[in-house]
Amino acid sequence: MTVHGETTRSTTRIEGSSFTVVSNGYGEGPSQPLSRYLIEHGAHRVVSVVHPLLAGEPPEHRIETVVDSVVSSTRVVRRPNRPPWTFPLDPVTPAMLQPSDAVFGFNCVASAHGLVHRRLGRVRRVVHWNVDFVPERFGSSPLTRLYDRLDAYCCRHADARVELSEAARDGRAERYGLGAEVPVGVIPMGAWIDDAPKAGASNLNAPRVVFLGHLVERMGVELLVDAMALLKDCGPAIAADIIGGGELLDEVRRRVAVEQLDDVITVHGFVDDFSDIRRILSEAAVAVAPYRPDPTSFTRFADPGKLKAYLGAGLPILLTDVPPNAAELVAVGGAEIVEFDAPQLADRIRSLLNQPAEWSDRHRAATEHAKSYDWNRLFDERLLPLGFS
């Protein structure tokens, strides 16, 4: 990995140090694995603050403190959740962070909160860890301009910056005119490879297709519903699982009912325990990521976590050519690019399930490629250049 900018002048040793990790969203993003990594590598105290991200998530702010690998306290604060208008509630929940050797802020509001505490002398270092890049986050509006100013400030004044992909790193630098103010590292989404249960060839006997992600328009979940309607009366039964909450959850359930697909598609909604998600993935045979090909979608700059979860389960992936690593996954990860077209998606699902040898080849490719994204390996290699050992 290349780290842009000057090398940090000091190194924070993880063992024995205290950290605060602040993020939004209850899905398995990079903040939860980072907290686990810090704890498992001997951090004295890790405070994890998780705020809601989407309207469909619980209106809860969770603050968990782990001291010497033992949970010492858990606090849940309920507040209104109408994003983005309720995001200003995040930095007052809690208003005062515990003294830390470093704060990892997983958005500009969280990082700015950390910078205030650094000025107060309560925090030594702040890492601005970006989980996406959206050129016009809230459209052409004053809210977008306000967001850009805060994000650019954090990029320039944090002690280090992390991006999920080279595309996001370069896109943010171009938009804000960033130079080499702080070290910048790319740490993609990963997975706990050793922990993840794996799909097996026996899953082809009663095949299931799985979709994991926020139920919003850009994710293309409706394409899977249309594809399953086409597959329902064609040959052996194929079932599907849809995992995730979001603004389209009720609409997806309505469409499943209208299309009389209740016996074919299980809509799980938001699943809080990621171990349950991994179990569902391990019971599937094919994973889909039919992102809508929208030129304004931030997925073009992202490194979607669900793709790594799919790889961790050893699942062949069918995806549209939207995320920047789509070609990589096709080349070495057992994936296949499909058009944003329900008949084609249905055809490729059917074809893959009917070819056990091809399925096994893709399963092996996904399983092998997943090893390069093991969280331990990523953090071991990529935190050191940012000043953590």
C-alpha positions, 0 to 999 in steps of 0.5 A, a space after each residue: 500500500 502507498 501512503 500519500 503525504 509525509 510519514 507520521 512523526 510519532 507512533 502510537 503503540 496499540 498495546 496499553 493505549 486507549 482509543 475511541 471509535 466513532 461511527 454511524 450505522 449498525 451494519 458491519 462496516 470497518 469500525 467494528 472490526 477496528 475496535 475488535 482488532 484494537 481490543 485483541 491487540 492489547 489496547 487498554 481501553 476501547 470506547 465504541 460509539 455507534 450512531 444511527 445512519 439510516 432512517 430504518 435503523 433503531 433510533 439509538 446511540 450506543 456507547 460501549 466501553 471495553 477495558 482490558 478486553 472486558 466490557 465495562 459498560 454499555 449505554 444506549 441513548 434514544 433520540 429522534 432519527 431523521 437523517 440527515 437532519 438529526 446528525 447534529 445530535 451525534 456529537 452531543 451523544 456523548 458531548 464529552 469523549 473520554 481521554 484517548 491516545 487516538 480517536 478514529 472518526 468514521 465521518 467528518 462529524 465524528 472526526 470534527 468532534 475528535 479534533 475539538 477534543 484534541 484542541 482541548 488536550 483530551 485526545 492526542 491524535 485524530 484519524 479521519 476514516 472515510 467510508 465513502 465518497 459522494 461528490 454531491 452528497 445532498 445534491 446541489 444544496 447548501 447542506 452539501 456545501 456545508 458538508 464539504 467544508 467540514 469534510 475538507 477541514 477534517 482531511 487537512 487537520 486530522 493526523 491521518 486520513 483513511 480511504 476505502 479505495 483509490 478512487 475515493 482517495 483521488 476523488 476526494 483529493 480532487 474535489 477539495 484540492 488536497 495536497 500532502 497535508 496529512 498521511 493518507 492510506 487506503 484500507 479496503 473493506 475486509 472480513 474475518 476470514 477464519 471466523 466466517 462459516 463457508 458455503 458448500 457444494 451441498 447448498 446446490 441441492 436446495 439453492 438459495 440466492 442472497 442479497 445483503 445491503 441497505 434497501 435503497 434504490 441504488 442497491 438494485 434490490 428490486 432487480 432481484 425480486 423481478 429475477 426471482 419472479 422469472 425463476 419461480 416457474 422455471 425448473 427446480 425451486 430456487 429461494 432467496 434471502 434479502 437481508 437489510 433495512 432501509 427506506 424500501 423495506 416496506 415496498 420490497 415486502 409489498 412487492 414480494 406479496 403482490 408477486 406471490 413470492 412469499 414462499 420463495 423470498 424471505 425478507 429478513 429486514 435489518 439483522 442486528 447480529 452479524 453472526 446471523 448474517 454470516 450464517 445466512 450467507 453460508 447457507 446460500 449458493 449465489 450472492 448478488 450485488 445488482 447496483 443500479 448504474 447511476 453515474 451519481 452513485 457513491 458506489 463508484 468510489 466505494 469498497 462495498 463491505 457486502 462483497 467482502 462478506 460474500 467472499 468470506 463465505 466463499 460465494 460466487 458473486 453476480 454484480 453489475 459493473 458499478 463498484 471500482 473493484 468489480 473487474 478485480 473480483 471477476 479476474 480473481 474472485 469468482 465473480 461475474 458482471 451482469 447487466 442491470 436487467 432482470 432476465 439476464 440476472 435470472 438466466 445467470 443465476 439459473 446457469 450457475 446453479 446448474 453447473 456444479 463444476 463451474 460453481 466449485 471453481 468460483 467458490 474456490 476462487 472466492 475463498 482464496 481471494 478472500 484471504 487477502 482481505 482478512 481484517 488482521 492482515 489488512 490492519 497489520 499491514 496498513 495501520 503501521 504507515 499511519 503511525 500505529 503499531 
